[in-house]
Amino acid sequence: MQASKIEVDDNLQETTKHGSYDFPIAIYTDKFNLFEEGYIRWHWHKELQFSYCLYDKVIFFIENQKIILEAGEGIMVNSNVLHQIKPYKNNNCMMFSIVFDSALIGGNKHSLIAKKYLNPILESSNLKFICLKPDVQWQKNILVNIKKVFSLWNKESYGYELGIRNYLCSIWLNIIREVKEEIKNSVLVVSHDEERVKLALQYIHEHYAENISLNNIAMIANISKSECCRSFNRILKVTPFGYLMEYRTLKASELLLKSEKSISIIALEVGFNGISYFGKVFKKYMNCTPSEYRNKYNLK
């Protein structure tokens, strides 16, 4: 399965349903040149995610950290963790991602397995992600099983669902044995930065078309303008204004594909005051002009 865009709500939670109620897992082959924006935007989801780099390099931005994956390397992204994924240099890179509900391993949330082996990791403030390198044996074992899950998913041979579940359980057993000491005394803590940024993002998503100032954003988060900038930089590695420009560009790209309105009208509707500045910002984030973007999809 190849996605072309990540859909999120005002709180940046992904709205896509991964798999079905009776088999809550989906596996995506991510070719970045097929994404409308050329990258995977900031989002989070309650499901666990394992990603494996197939070709070239990809960069995971996870809150205030940047992780570069080379071909043959992988990563686990924990539940409810804000992250963004971009090509390292060009969008010809490729990876696959396994996104699944932890219930696939632990069953009922009140089960012994969930309480003893899943929740301590899912609720840990210390484990936002785990890098997986082939030169570390326990991580290599996980990478091997990740590829086996991917293979079973694509072949769909009889009993593949059981095989996938077995490999996921084996992966989790490797993880829990390695990190048990690290999470023993871990307490679930939502950082002040994350709370502030989520409030600010919700405000931006609701009012992006208006004349928003840094002061407006800071007031919503109940912090000073300088602290607002620092919080955005620590979590998203971007300024509040930079995020606002990127979000306006994303909304403009949607209108370019869904409507036949003129580019100047679309620029005004998403909050830009001038067509030339809109074109400059759009090209910065989309690597093409608004008209080139629209023509790429054969729309007028």
SELO-651274 format. One line per 10 residues: number of its first residue (from 1); for each residue x, y, z of C-alpha. Coordinates in steps of 0.1 Angstrom, whole numbers, always signed. Layout:
N
NUM> X Y Z; ...
END
This chain:
300
1> +0 +0 +0; +13 +34 -10; +0 +66 +6; +2 +99 -11; -6 +121 +18; -8 +120 +56; -42 +133 +68; -43 +148 +103; -67 +166 +126; -62 +199 +143
11> -41 +183 +170; -18 +166 +144; -33 +131 +152; -34 +110 +120; -69 +103 +109; -62 +73 +87; -75 +40 +101; -47 +14 +99; -61 -20 +91; -94 -32 +104
21> -110 -38 +138; -104 -75 +136; -68 -72 +122; -55 -38 +132; -24 -35 +111; -14 -18 +79; +19 -19 +60; +29 +9 +37; +56 +11 +10; +67 +47 +11
31> +82 +61 -21; +87 +97 -13; +85 +109 -49; +48 +97 -48; +39 +119 -18; +22 +151 -28; +43 +172 -5; +75 +151 -11; +77 +141 +26; +56 +128 +55
41> +43 +158 +76; +43 +161 +114; +18 +136 +129; +12 +111 +157; -9 +81 +161; -18 +57 +190; -5 +28 +169; +31 +15 +171; +53 +20 +140; +83 +1 +127
51> +100 +16 +96; +127 +1 +75; +148 +20 +50; +150 +2 +17; +168 +27 -5; +190 +58 +0; +185 +77 +33; +155 +90 +52; +154 +114 +82; +131 +110 +111
61> +124 +141 +131; +111 +129 +165; +102 +158 +187; +136 +175 +193; +158 +148 +177; +169 +140 +141; +176 +104 +132; +191 +95 +98; +184 +60 +86; +205 +43 +58
71> +193 +14 +37; +191 -17 +59; +184 +3 +91; +151 +7 +109; +133 +24 +137; +105 +19 +162; +84 +49 +168; +64 +46 +201; +27 +52 +205; +15 +89 +206
81> +49 +103 +196; +50 +133 +173; +72 +127 +142; +80 +138 +107; +99 +120 +79; +118 +135 +50; +142 +124 +23; +178 +129 +33; +188 +146 +0; +164 +136 -28
91> +129 +121 -29; +140 +89 -46; +145 +73 -13; +122 +45 -2; +111 +27 +30; +83 +6 +43; +64 +11 +75; +44 -14 +97; +17 +5 +117; -3 -16 +141
101> -24 -15 +173; -6 -30 +203; -37 -51 +209; -24 -73 +181; +3 -84 +205; -13 -80 +239; -50 -86 +233; -73 -70 +259; -58 -39 +274; -63 -54 +309
111> -45 -87 +300; -14 -97 +318; +7 -94 +287; -5 -58 +281; +0 -47 +317; +34 -64 +321; +50 -62 +287; +33 -35 +266; +21 -7 +288; +55 +0 +305
121> +69 +8 +270; +38 +25 +256; +36 +48 +286; +73 +54 +291; +86 +89 +289; +121 +76 +281; +113 +56 +250; +101 +78 +222; +118 +57 +197; +144 +29 +193
131> +169 +29 +164; +176 -5 +148; +210 -11 +134; +221 -44 +117; +255 -44 +136; +238 -49 +169; +226 -85 +172; +193 -80 +191; +184 -51 +167; +195 -72 +137
141> +171 -99 +149; +143 -73 +149; +152 -61 +114; +151 -96 +101; +116 -102 +115; +104 -68 +103; +113 -79 +67; +96 -112 +73; +64 -94 +83; +67 -73 +51
151> +71 -104 +30; +41 -122 +45; +19 -91 +41; +27 -89 +4; +23 -127 -3; -9 -132 +17; -3 -170 +19; -27 -191 +40; -22 -183 +76; -2 -151 +70
161> -21 -132 +97; -9 -157 +123; +27 -155 +109; +26 -117 +112; +14 -118 +147; +41 -144 +157; +69 -122 +142; +55 -91 +159; +55 -110 +193; +91 -121 +186
171> +101 -85 +179; +84 -73 +210; +101 -100 +231; +135 -88 +218; +127 -52 +227; +112 -58 +262; +142 -79 +272; +167 -52 +262; +149 -22 +277; +134 -36 +309
181> +158 -18 +331; +154 +15 +313; +117 +15 +317; +115 +1 +352; +113 +34 +370; +99 +54 +341; +69 +76 +347; +46 +89 +320; +54 +126 +316; +41 +149 +289
191> +66 +177 +286; +55 +213 +289; +70 +220 +255; +48 +193 +239; +16 +206 +256; +24 +242 +246; +32 +233 +210; +0 +212 +206; -21 +241 +219; -3 +265 +195
201> -7 +241 +165; -44 +237 +172; -48 +275 +171; -28 +278 +138; -48 +250 +122; -81 +268 +131; -69 +304 +122; -42 +300 +95; -62 +320 +70; -63 +350 +93
211> -36 +376 +101; -18 +356 +129; +10 +371 +148; +36 +355 +170; +19 +372 +200; -14 +355 +191; +3 +321 +191; +22 +327 +223; -9 +339 +242; -28 +307 +233
221> +1 +287 +248; +2 +310 +278; +39 +318 +273; +61 +346 +262; +70 +351 +225; +106 +341 +230; +96 +309 +250; +71 +301 +222; +99 +302 +197; +121 +280 +219
231> +94 +255 +224; +87 +252 +187; +124 +248 +180; +129 +221 +206; +99 +201 +195; +95 +208 +157; +129 +223 +148; +110 +252 +132; +98 +287 +142; +61 +293 +148
241> +60 +315 +117; +79 +289 +97; +53 +263 +107; +24 +287 +98; +39 +293 +63; +43 +255 +58; +7 +248 +69; -7 +276 +47; +13 +260 +18; -2 +226 +25
251> -37 +240 +26; -30 +258 -7; -18 +226 -23; -51 +210 -13; -71 +238 -29; -50 +236 -61; -59 +200 -65; -96 +202 -54; -107 +234 -70; -104 +254 -102
261> -100 +287 -83; -73 +310 -96; -39 +309 -78; -43 +344 -66; -77 +336 -50; -62 +305 -33; -33 +326 -20; -57 +350 -3; -79 +322 +11; -50 +306 +29
271> -37 +338 +44; -11 +352 +19; -15 +389 +11; +5 +388 -22; +7 +364 -51; +45 +368 -55; +53 +361 -19; +29 +331 -20; +48 +317 -51; +81 +321 -33
281> +69 +304 -1; +51 +276 -21; +83 +268 -41; +103 +267 -9; +82 +239 +6; +69 +221 -25; +100 +225 -48; +78 +238 -76; +55 +268 -84; +18 +266 -77
291> +11 +263 -114; +36 +236 -119; +21 +217 -89; -14 +220 -104; -2 +209 -139; +16 +179 -124; -18 +165 -115; -34 +175 -148; -58 +200 -132; -66 +235 -145
END
